[in-house]
């Protein structure tokens, strides 16, 4: 069987849109009567909690409470939709070159999986993304309750693929220690730097562009 490939999402298949995320959160702050800088800082500081525990609305309410503000349900709903709209924009902005690579891998018989540290707005927006129909297995941390680099999240994907870890390949930019986490789960790991050079100290194999991946798999 052709080798299964497990991909990261942000900074690997799509841009992370980090600056736009901060801008959107600052705009959300105005909707819930919070200082923009304070809410942006609270979002950054709660990343690990947000990717495994909270819904969009939970996040807004909990962070507002930490900042001493009690927004109305209407304010929370408005701010939540603003955040969801960002997720939809980001997931629709997939480079056409990336889609061609995924299509080439599928045409070659490679099972494809996604393992992403993602908040609930990403999981909600995923079915409408051009990426969704190209993956056999999708594991979001917000749904699994565990996040990279914990080996457990990789094992969920491996088990759903019905493959052994050594038979798969993990591909990511390296954020959140994901490459070391993949290795700890027994996965060969490959760093991609095309969208972001996130983990320059990674000692393992690296590709400059995702377009090189099909050729690499043909030679192995």
Secondary structure by P-SEA (a helix, b strand, c coil): ccbbbbbbccccccccaaaaaaaaaaaaaaaacccaaaaaaaaaaacccccccccaaaaaaaaaaaacccccaaaaaaaaaaaaaaaaaaaacccaaaaaaaaaaaaabbbbbbbbbccaaaaaacccccccccccbbbbccccccccccaaaaaaaaaaacccccccccccccccaaaaaaaaaccbbbbbcccccccccccccccccccaaaaaaaac
